[in-house]
Amino acid sequence: MAEKDTIREQIVQAAKKRFSHFGYAKTTMAEVATDCCMSPGNLYRFYSGKLDIAEAIATEDYTKHLDHLRKLAMAPGKSGPERLHDLLFEELRRTYHKLEKDPRAYEMAVVISRERPEYANWMLREERKILVEMMEEAERRGEYVPPDKEFTAEMIQSATMKFRYPQLWSKLTLPKLERELEGVIKLLINGICPQGRAKAA
């Protein structure tokens, strides 16, 4: 790892601890610089502001999450509907537990979504790629999939947006959200695979 990358990682880890303990709003760049044993001026050589550090933290976490989603999307021994079910439920449960366990993460997510709407669009694009890959794999296995996979992936996201960041949209408990998502998935599967009326897990 190059020296600059090592320092960037050091900054991200220091900021992550600060944000988790004191919150994003109450953390200053000067405090992060002190934790890294550097001057604020030196810190700004690596990140132009606190929001850039928050985005780096979110990207590091989200990249790992995408790798996990791709494994679920390509899981052997499962049908397309089962893999879609697993992927969407993983999205719900991961985010719900993360935001319940760490309210500071919720604060940071709200700030990023408000200040950097293009970041949320990037996240959606990356997830659509996985949904398309999942449908392509289902097609290779001889399962029925809609001809326009990109459009279908976008509509799946639209139909399940409430379950991506549930605490942003509702105050429902996890069991109630899971019940709703189960129903939405059944409607989706019946629309995507009308011939077989395939059932999700």
Backbone as CSV, one residue per row, in Angstrom:
resi,resn,N_x,N_y,N_z,CA_x,CA_y,CA_z,C_x,C_y,C_z
1,MET,0.844,-1.189,0.000,0.000,0.000,0.000,0.886,1.249,0.000
2,ALA,0.597,2.206,-0.889,1.363,3.435,-0.973,1.220,4.236,0.320
3,GLU,2.206,5.101,0.581,2.200,5.876,1.829,0.945,6.739,1.941
4,LYS,0.549,7.366,0.832,-0.651,8.218,0.864,-1.884,7.413,1.222
5,ASP,-1.979,6.205,0.661,-3.124,5.344,0.960,-3.118,4.935,2.426
6,THR,-1.940,4.669,2.972,-1.826,4.298,4.381,-2.308,5.439,5.280
7,ILE,-1.908,6.655,4.929,-2.327,7.819,5.720,-3.833,8.044,5.587
8,ARG,-4.348,7.878,4.387,-5.800,8.030,4.185,-6.567,7.016,5.045
9,GLU,-6.071,5.812,5.091,-6.715,4.774,5.893,-6.636,5.124,7.378
10,GLN,-5.512,5.665,7.807,-5.355,6.094,9.196,-6.380,7.184,9.530
11,ILE,-6.569,8.109,8.621,-7.542,9.189,8.824,-8.962,8.638,8.904
12,VAL,-9.274,7.726,7.997,-10.612,7.127,7.985,-10.891,6.397,9.295
13,GLN,-9.930,5.636,9.778,-10.130,4.889,11.018,-10.281,5.823,12.222
14,ALA,-9.499,6.884,12.243,-9.599,7.849,13.337,-10.956,8.560,13.309
15,ALA,-11.391,8.956,12.125,-12.675,9.640,11.992,-13.827,8.705,12.333
16,LYS,-13.679,7.452,11.947,-14.729,6.470,12.243,-14.951,6.364,13.755
17,LYS,-13.860,6.344,14.513,-13.972,6.274,15.973,-14.620,7.539,16.523
18,ARG,-14.222,8.676,16.001,-14.787,9.952,16.445,-16.282,10.031,16.133
19,PHE,-16.632,9.726,14.892,-18.039,9.803,14.479,-18.896,8.864,15.312
20,SER,-18.361,7.655,15.574,-19.119,6.654,16.322,-19.333,7.070,17.768
21,HIS,-18.356,7.754,18.341,-18.438,8.124,19.762,-19.133,9.467,19.991
22,PHE,-18.748,10.472,19.191,-19.270,11.824,19.422,-20.346,12.234,18.412
23,GLY,-20.404,11.520,17.291,-21.342,11.900,16.235,-20.647,12.718,15.163
24,TYR,-21.214,12.695,13.969,-20.633,13.409,12.833,-20.628,14.919,13.080
25,ALA,-21.760,15.459,13.513,-21.905,16.907,13.668,-20.951,17.483,14.706
26,LYS,-20.663,16.727,15.766,-19.846,17.239,16.863,-18.355,16.969,16.687
27,THR,-18.004,16.362,15.570,-16.589,16.090,15.292,-16.040,17.164,14.359
28,THR,-14.840,17.645,14.648,-14.202,18.645,13.790,-12.996,18.038,13.081
29,MET,-12.617,18.671,11.996,-11.430,18.227,11.271,-10.190,18.352,12.153
30,ALA,-10.151,19.387,12.979,-9.001,19.586,13.865,-8.845,18.422,14.838
31,GLU,-9.979,17.915,15.341,-9.932,16.782,16.267,-9.437,15.525,15.573
32,VAL,-9.911,15.309,14.351,-9.444,14.144,13.583,-7.950,14.266,13.329
33,ALA,-7.495,15.468,12.992,-6.067,15.697,12.746,-5.244,15.388,13.994
34,THR,-5.743,15.842,15.149,-5.035,15.566,16.405,-4.935,14.070,16.659
35,ASP,-6.024,13.345,16.420,-6.023,11.891,16.611,-5.013,11.201,15.697
36,CYS,-4.730,11.833,14.568,-3.784,11.255,13.605,-2.380,11.823,13.774
37,CYS,-2.196,12.639,14.815,-0.881,13.252,15.082,-0.381,14.061,13.885
38,MET,-1.287,14.850,13.321,-0.906,15.726,12.209,-1.604,17.071,12.369
39,SER,-1.176,18.029,11.623,-1.798,19.348,11.676,-3.074,19.343,10.826
40,PRO,-4.030,20.247,11.140,-5.231,20.341,10.298,-4.882,20.615,8.841
41,GLY,-3.850,21.452,8.633,-3.438,21.748,7.254,-3.004,20.509,6.508
42,ASN,-2.290,19.630,7.191,-1.846,18.387,6.564,-3.035,17.474,6.275
43,LEU,-4.003,17.448,7.189,-5.204,16.627,6.988,-5.941,17.039,5.719
44,TYR,-6.007,18.360,5.479,-6.719,18.856,4.289,-5.998,18.510,2.991
45,ARG,-4.772,18.078,3.075,-4.079,17.593,1.871,-4.667,16.274,1.398
46,PHE,-5.285,15.536,2.312,-5.823,14.210,1.989,-7.340,14.214,1.808
47,TYR,-8.017,15.034,2.581,-9.480,15.148,2.462,-9.869,16.618,2.559
48,SER,-10.643,17.080,1.600,-10.978,18.505,1.546,-11.992,18.918,2.602
49,GLY,-12.643,17.936,3.239,-13.611,18.271,4.280,-14.111,17.034,4.994
50,LYS,-14.875,17.269,6.038,-15.389,16.175,6.866,-16.327,15.266,6.068
51,LEU,-17.087,15.871,5.155,-18.028,15.083,4.358,-17.299,14.086,3.455
52,ASP,-16.142,14.482,2.964,-15.347,13.570,2.128,-14.859,12.363,2.937
53,ILE,-14.522,12.615,4.201,-14.106,11.501,5.064,-15.301,10.587,5.334
54,ALA,-16.467,11.179,5.603,-17.673,10.381,5.838,-17.996,9.521,4.624
55,GLU,-17.825,10.093,3.442,-18.095,9.334,2.214,-17.095,8.190,2.062
56,ALA,-15.844,8.426,2.430,-14.828,7.366,2.357,-15.171,6.226,3.308
57,ILE,-15.656,6.569,4.502,-16.071,5.545,5.471,-17.228,4.738,4.911
58,ALA,-18.226,5.442,4.355,-19.400,4.767,3.799,-19.013,3.884,2.620
59,THR,-18.100,4.352,1.793,-17.683,3.592,0.609,-16.954,2.309,1.014
60,GLU,-16.096,2.408,2.003,-15.368,1.224,2.485,-16.351,0.156,2.966
61,ASP,-17.327,0.577,3.752,-18.326,-0.348,4.281,-19.219,-0.895,3.174
62,TYR,-19.615,-0.020,2.268,-20.554,-0.422,1.221,-19.917,-1.356,0.197
63,THR,-18.639,-1.170,-0.069,-17.943,-2.045,-1.019,-17.929,-3.483,-0.515
64,LYS,-17.708,-3.648,0.785,-17.762,-4.995,1.378,-19.170,-5.568,1.272
65,HIS,-20.152,-4.703,1.485,-21.543,-5.146,1.406,-21.886,-5.600,-0.016
66,LEU,-21.406,-4.884,-1.017,-21.666,-5.259,-2.407,-21.075,-6.634,-2.723
67,ASP,-19.890,-6.910,-2.202,-19.269,-8.225,-2.411,-20.159,-9.326,-1.832
68,HIS,-20.722,-9.063,-0.658,-21.606,-10.040,-0.019,-22.889,-10.223,-0.824
69,LEU,-23.460,-9.120,-1.319,-24.681,-9.209,-2.122,-24.433,-10.016,-3.400
70,ARG,-23.266,-9.816,-3.991,-22.961,-10.546,-5.234,-22.877,-12.051,-4.979
71,LYS,-22.357,-12.430,-3.831,-22.312,-13.860,-3.486,-23.718,-14.428,-3.332
72,LEU,-24.604,-13.652,-2.719,-25.995,-14.102,-2.574,-26.668,-14.189,-3.938
73,ALA,-26.376,-13.238,-4.800,-26.995,-13.207,-6.117,-26.546,-14.369,-6.994
74,MET,-25.350,-14.908,-6.714,-24.812,-15.996,-7.529,-24.785,-17.321,-6.768
75,ALA,-25.480,-17.397,-5.659,-25.437,-18.597,-4.818,-25.832,-19.842,-5.612
76,PRO,-24.985,-20.881,-5.588,-25.323,-22.115,-6.297,-26.437,-22.867,-5.575
77,GLY,-27.178,-23.647,-6.327,-28.205,-24.497,-5.711,-29.492,-23.781,-5.355
78,LYS,-29.623,-22.515,-5.756,-30.849,-21.781,-5.475,-31.419,-21.214,-6.765
79,SER,-32.742,-21.113,-6.795,-33.392,-20.548,-7.973,-33.261,-19.031,-7.970
80,GLY,-33.584,-18.424,-9.108,-33.562,-16.974,-9.211,-34.443,-16.300,-8.164
81,PRO,-35.691,-16.738,-8.012,-36.546,-16.141,-6.974,-35.974,-16.276,-5.563
82,GLU,-35.364,-17.411,-5.270,-34.765,-17.602,-3.940,-33.591,-16.652,-3.728
83,ARG,-32.786,-16.466,-4.766,-31.641,-15.575,-4.648,-32.085,-14.119,-4.517
84,LEU,-33.139,-13.741,-5.236,-33.685,-12.389,-5.102,-34.210,-12.167,-3.684
85,HIS,-34.905,-13.162,-3.163,-35.438,-13.102,-1.796,-34.303,-12.897,-0.792
86,ASP,-33.249,-13.707,-0.907,-32.132,-13.624,0.027,-31.447,-12.268,-0.047
87,LEU,-31.274,-11.763,-1.259,-30.588,-10.492,-1.457,-31.375,-9.341,-0.828
88,LEU,-32.675,-9.291,-1.088,-33.487,-8.191,-0.567,-33.636,-8.248,0.954
89,PHE,-33.723,-9.453,1.493,-33.820,-9.577,2.948,-32.493,-9.217,3.614
90,GLU,-31.387,-9.536,2.955,-30.079,-9.148,3.492,-29.965,-7.627,3.553
91,GLU,-30.437,-6.953,2.512,-30.425,-5.486,2.492,-31.190,-4.928,3.681
92,LEU,-32.397,-5.447,3.880,-33.237,-4.960,4.978,-32.588,-5.204,6.339
93,ARG,-32.229,-6.443,6.601,-31.724,-6.802,7.935,-30.403,-6.122,8.252
94,ARG,-29.501,-6.075,7.282,-28.190,-5.446,7.516,-28.371,-3.985,7.912
95,THR,-29.143,-3.256,7.107,-29.302,-1.827,7.380,-30.069,-1.588,8.666
96,TYR,-31.129,-2.360,8.879,-31.936,-2.164,10.083,-31.086,-2.356,11.339
97,HIS,-30.349,-3.453,11.385,-29.530,-3.732,12.573,-28.405,-2.716,12.729
98,LYS,-27.810,-2.305,11.610,-26.707,-1.342,11.674,-27.184,-0.013,12.254
99,LEU,-28.331,0.468,11.785,-28.821,1.756,12.248,-29.392,1.680,13.667
100,GLU,-29.908,0.509,14.051,-30.388,0.342,15.423,-29.213,0.281,16.403
101,LYS,-28.175,-0.404,15.980,-27.012,-0.604,16.854,-26.183,0.671,16.975
102,ASP,-26.112,1.438,15.879,-25.258,2.620,15.858,-26.027,3.825,15.325
103,PRO,-26.719,4.557,16.200,-27.471,5.745,15.767,-26.592,6.776,15.076
104,ARG,-25.294,6.774,15.392,-24.377,7.718,14.755,-24.254,7.424,13.252
105,ALA,-24.374,6.135,12.896,-24.326,5.759,11.486,-25.540,6.321,10.756
106,TYR,-26.678,6.325,11.436,-27.908,6.902,10.875,-27.702,8.390,10.608
107,GLU,-27.101,9.089,11.569,-26.837,10.523,11.414,-25.971,10.779,10.188
108,MET,-24.924,9.964,10.037,-24.018,10.145,8.909,-24.708,9.836,7.584
109,ALA,-25.556,8.797,7.578,-26.288,8.432,6.359,-27.213,9.560,5.917
110,VAL,-27.869,10.203,6.882,-28.775,11.309,6.564,-27.994,12.469,5.949
111,VAL,-26.844,12.788,6.531,-26.017,13.898,6.032,-25.539,13.613,4.612
112,ILE,-25.031,12.404,4.384,-24.522,12.063,3.047,-25.640,12.101,2.016
113,SER,-26.814,11.545,2.367,-27.929,11.523,1.408,-28.415,12.933,1.088
114,ARG,-28.323,13.838,2.074,-28.769,15.211,1.850,-27.733,16.026,1.075
115,GLU,-26.471,15.881,1.472,-25.416,16.707,0.885,-24.821,16.141,-0.401
116,ARG,-24.905,14.829,-0.550,-24.313,14.179,-1.723,-25.325,13.222,-2.373
117,PRO,-26.401,13.757,-2.959,-27.409,12.875,-3.571,-26.831,11.979,-4.665
118,GLU,-25.748,12.446,-5.307,-25.134,11.633,-6.363,-24.513,10.360,-5.782
119,TYR,-24.163,10.395,-4.494,-23.595,9.213,-3.859,-24.643,8.108,-3.750
120,ALA,-25.852,8.489,-3.357,-26.949,7.508,-3.285,-27.243,6.932,-4.663
121,ASN,-27.147,7.755,-5.699,-27.370,7.269,-7.064,-26.295,6.271,-7.467
122,TRP,-25.053,6.522,-7.034,-23.969,5.571,-7.307,-24.260,4.232,-6.634
123,MET,-24.723,4.270,-5.393,-25.052,3.041,-4.674,-26.137,2.252,-5.424
124,LEU,-27.158,2.953,-5.882,-28.245,2.291,-6.605,-27.729,1.671,-7.906
125,ARG,-26.855,2.382,-8.602,-26.303,1.838,-9.852,-25.528,0.554,-9.603
126,GLU,-24.717,0.554,-8.525,-23.921,-0.632,-8.219,-24.821,-1.821,-7.864
127,GLU,-25.894,-1.574,-7.161,-26.811,-2.658,-6.807,-27.577,-3.149,-8.032
128,ARG,-27.915,-2.224,-8.941,-28.605,-2.643,-10.172,-27.723,-3.584,-10.984
129,LYS,-26.413,-3.313,-10.994,-25.500,-4.201,-11.721,-25.610,-5.631,-11.181
130,ILE,-25.700,-5.752,-9.860,-25.800,-7.077,-9.250,-27.132,-7.737,-9.600
131,LEU,-28.208,-6.963,-9.578,-29.513,-7.514,-9.943,-29.511,-7.997,-11.400
132,VAL,-28.876,-7.234,-12.275,-28.789,-7.640,-13.683,-27.956,-8.916,-13.813
133,GLU,-26.824,-8.986,-13.106,-25.996,-10.193,-13.122,-26.786,-11.397,-12.630
134,MET,-27.602,-11.185,-11.616,-28.412,-12.268,-11.071,-29.416,-12.778,-12.107
135,MET,-30.028,-11.846,-12.838,-30.989,-12.246,-13.875,-30.291,-12.927,-15.046
136,GLU,-29.094,-12.459,-15.381,-28.334,-13.099,-16.457,-27.974,-14.537,-16.074
137,GLU,-27.611,-14.723,-14.806,-27.299,-16.067,-14.325,-28.543,-16.948,-14.352
138,ALA,-29.684,-16.396,-13.961,-30.938,-17.146,-14.005,-31.276,-17.546,-15.444
139,GLU,-31.013,-16.644,-16.375,-31.267,-16.933,-17.790,-30.369,-18.069,-18.274
140,ARG,-29.096,-18.047,-17.855,-28.175,-19.122,-18.240,-28.638,-20.472,-17.696
141,ARG,-29.299,-20.432,-16.543,-29.798,-21.668,-15.938,-31.118,-22.131,-16.540
142,GLY,-31.619,-21.370,-17.510,-32.860,-21.768,-18.171,-34.116,-21.271,-17.495
143,GLU,-33.962,-20.361,-16.534,-35.136,-19.791,-15.877,-35.663,-18.623,-16.700
144,TYR,-36.929,-18.353,-16.526,-37.511,-17.222,-17.246,-37.093,-15.916,-16.572
145,VAL,-36.664,-14.966,-17.410,-36.398,-13.609,-16.903,-36.931,-12.613,-17.938
146,PRO,-37.306,-11.425,-17.509,-37.803,-10.410,-18.452,-36.721,-10.029,-19.454
147,PRO,-37.100,-9.653,-20.668,-36.108,-9.302,-21.684,-35.305,-8.048,-21.320
148,ASP,-35.932,-7.062,-20.697,-35.242,-5.821,-20.347,-34.788,-5.900,-18.882
149,LYS,-33.604,-6.418,-18.687,-33.100,-6.655,-17.320,-32.779,-5.357,-16.585
150,GLU,-32.248,-4.375,-17.302,-31.913,-3.093,-16.671,-33.167,-2.425,-16.107
151,PHE,-34.214,-2.403,-16.911,-35.477,-1.797,-16.468,-36.052,-2.569,-15.286
152,THR,-36.007,-3.886,-15.365,-36.541,-4.721,-14.284,-35.775,-4.476,-12.990
153,ALA,-34.449,-4.377,-13.085,-33.633,-4.107,-11.895,-34.020,-2.766,-11.276
154,GLU,-34.236,-1.772,-12.120,-34.620,-0.443,-11.623,-35.980,-0.489,-10.929
155,MET,-36.914,-1.259,-11.490,-38.249,-1.347,-10.896,-38.237,-2.148,-9.586
156,ILE,-37.368,-3.153,-9.506,-37.216,-3.892,-8.242,-36.751,-2.936,-7.153
157,GLN,-35.781,-2.099,-7.488,-35.307,-1.110,-6.516,-36.419,-0.143,-6.119
158,SER,-37.177,0.314,-7.089,-38.256,1.261,-6.799,-39.293,0.641,-5.869
159,ALA,-39.612,-0.618,-6.110,-40.645,-1.301,-5.316,-40.184,-1.617,-3.898
160,THR,-38.871,-1.677,-3.700,-38.348,-2.083,-2.385,-37.558,-0.972,-1.690
161,MET,-37.673,0.251,-2.170,-36.893,1.362,-1.605,-37.141,1.533,-0.109
162,LYS,-38.372,1.334,0.318,-38.717,1.489,1.741,-37.871,0.593,2.638
163,PHE,-37.417,-0.535,2.098,-36.709,-1.524,2.908,-35.184,-1.357,2.857
164,ARG,-34.695,-0.409,2.055,-33.247,-0.181,1.967,-32.732,0.529,3.214
165,TYR,-33.414,1.593,3.589,-33.080,2.332,4.811,-34.360,2.527,5.597
166,PRO,-34.843,1.443,6.208,-36.183,1.463,6.807,-36.409,2.555,7.835
167,GLN,-35.402,2.876,8.630,-35.596,3.898,9.662,-35.755,5.303,9.075
168,LEU,-35.370,5.475,7.804,-35.569,6.769,7.163,-37.011,6.961,6.715
169,TRP,-37.724,5.842,6.516,-39.063,5.927,5.928,-40.177,5.531,6.876
170,SER,-39.873,4.804,7.929,-40.948,4.343,8.810,-40.410,4.074,10.210
171,LYS,-41.318,3.806,11.109,-40.953,3.446,12.479,-41.395,2.009,12.798
172,LEU,-41.574,1.213,11.763,-42.039,-0.155,11.946,-40.941,-1.026,12.552
173,THR,-41.356,-2.062,13.263,-40.410,-3.023,13.811,-39.885,-3.906,12.687
174,LEU,-38.780,-4.608,12.942,-38.213,-5.482,11.924,-39.190,-6.582,11.506
175,PRO,-39.890,-7.270,12.436,-40.847,-8.298,11.997,-41.932,-7.755,11.067
176,LYS,-42.413,-6.545,11.338,-43.443,-5.970,10.466,-42.871,-5.618,9.097
177,LEU,-41.641,-5.111,9.089,-40.992,-4.809,7.815,-40.738,-6.086,7.014
178,GLU,-40.326,-7.151,7.699,-40.089,-8.435,7.021,-41.385,-8.983,6.428
179,ARG,-42.468,-8.837,7.145,-43.769,-9.288,6.633,-44.137,-8.521,5.361
180,GLU,-43.924,-7.204,5.388,-44.228,-6.388,4.212,-43.333,-6.757,3.038
181,LEU,-42.045,-6.918,3.317,-41.107,-7.250,2.247,-41.439,-8.606,1.636
182,GLU,-41.830,-9.559,2.466,-42.218,-10.876,1.954,-43.355,-10.734,0.943
183,GLY,-44.339,-9.910,1.279,-45.462,-9.695,0.371,-45.059,-9.000,-0.908
184,VAL,-44.190,-8.011,-0.795,-43.722,-7.288,-1.985,-42.933,-8.219,-2.899
185,ILE,-42.085,-9.074,-2.303,-41.292,-10.001,-3.110,-42.199,-10.963,-3.871
186,LYS,-43.240,-11.461,-3.241,-44.166,-12.374,-3.927,-44.819,-11.691,-5.122
187,LEU,-45.204,-10.430,-4.945,-45.779,-9.688,-6.071,-44.751,-9.514,-7.186
188,LEU,-43.516,-9.208,-6.806,-42.459,-9.039,-7.795,-42.200,-10.332,-8.570
189,ILE,-42.088,-11.431,-7.843,-41.804,-12.720,-8.474,-42.923,-13.097,-9.437
190,ASN,-44.158,-12.887,-9.012,-45.292,-13.218,-9.883,-45.314,-12.337,-11.132
191,GLY,-44.791,-11.110,-11.002,-44.724,-10.238,-12.162,-43.553,-10.582,-13.071
192,ILE,-42.416,-10.947,-12.457,-41.220,-11.260,-13.255,-41.315,-12.645,-13.894
193,CYS,-41.886,-13.594,-13.175,-41.979,-14.985,-13.649,-43.447,-15.419,-13.718
194,PRO,-44.230,-14.815,-14.589,-45.671,-15.124,-14.612,-45.985,-16.553,-15.004
195,GLN,-45.110,-17.184,-15.829,-45.446,-18.535,-16.274,-45.406,-19.541,-15.128
196,GLY,-44.343,-19.443,-14.330,-44.184,-20.445,-13.288,-44.778,-20.062,-11.964
197,ARG,-45.159,-18.773,-11.802,-45.612,-18.312,-10.490,-44.646,-18.812,-9.404
198,ALA,-43.354,-18.616,-9.698,-42.332,-19.160,-8.808,-42.451,-18.576,-7.407
199,LYS,-42.152,-19.389,-6.430,-42.222,-18.949,-5.041,-40.824,-18.690,-4.511
200,ALA,-40.724,-17.601,-3.763,-39.461,-17.314,-3.105,-39.347,-18.204,-1.879
201,ALA,-38.164,-18.227,-1.286,-37.930,-19.082,-0.120,-38.825,-18.669,1.020
